[in-house]
């Protein structure tokens, strides 16, 4: 039985005291990405199910068991987005963005939905920041996007970060390699975990992700894709690395880096943080040159990444929750209409003047209102009575008296101004 007083398992409320840290993630993401010409995009929360089955891949965990799929009133199968890359490539194609100067650089901050086993750092609704550069296969696109994520995570104070990169090669090299790998897996079939064995044909590369000890043993002698890349793929990968070297980003090359989505080709990468437990992936992504065709579009290269906001918050040092600042709290000495109207106008005037201001809204006693002003950290209080307003600076106890709200507001603006 579900409890209507509990948010569903794996979901959470974002409470006011947690919003400052999230806003900081958004501010830094926006500043860094917009400094490199990325523009914000927001796509719908749900999309046709087929968009994800075609792009993310039928054989992936996401499509096989993690999607929130439902039939709407018009008998259409829709799915809450489990990731945002496919929706953005869909939007790029739908809006004819190939006519714009390429690559088109887009960023987002969106929620995603996956039916996963909920634990610390892994939720069923979670938030991602992400960037997509669509329309160019230049290795500088890859290196720049990785650099931008590195900058964002660095500015946010994410601790103990390391970057792994790899290359999955182009379609042909990967096809040839898949056959080699399948042969290796079949030769050791009896030692493989059940789920790996079941996916030998559909998704042999995922065997590298298995935590099963016996499977890992088999994989330690498996052929590596990096050793079977075409010359062009090798060149592409070498250039990505030399550009990362040029800006001093350190990384390790991981020939077994396989990401859980089928659409990647060539460069893939992941940032992990030791400050996180089992769920150490902070963000990652890669190149997806075949994705547009998988969803019926023309061949269109692209590169992108996503990073989980909850994981960033767990791994960051500098993102303390902050108490909101209040400039003015308006105390009402009585509930008479003229008193209230005067206090109401004073609070409104203060806000219009760029301050944060609150007024008593719960009929507390004057003593209770002073206590409340203290609790919310108000710098000034205005005590409004019949025909007079006392303005008090709680930081030094200085007090002035005014005949009406206009006079009090002028004094307040002056005091605040003198403060800056
Ligand atoms: P992915 O789309 O799987 O490559 O995920 C990109 C990033 O999103 C990961 O590195 C995590 O930071 C975050 N992420 C993915 N799945 C979850 C989840 N279930 N809960 C919280 N964060 C997630």
Boltz pocket constraint, residues with backbone or C-beta under 6 A from the ligand:
constraints:
  - pocket:
      binder: B
      contacts: [[A, 82], [A, 83], [A, 114], [A, 116], [A, 121], [A, 122], [A, 123], [A, 124], [A, 125], [A, 126], [A, 127], [A, 128], [A, 259], [A, 260], [A, 271], [A, 281], [A, 282], [A, 283], [A, 284], [A, 285], [A, 306], [A, 307], [A, 308], [A, 309], [A, 310], [A, 311]]
      max_distance: 6.0
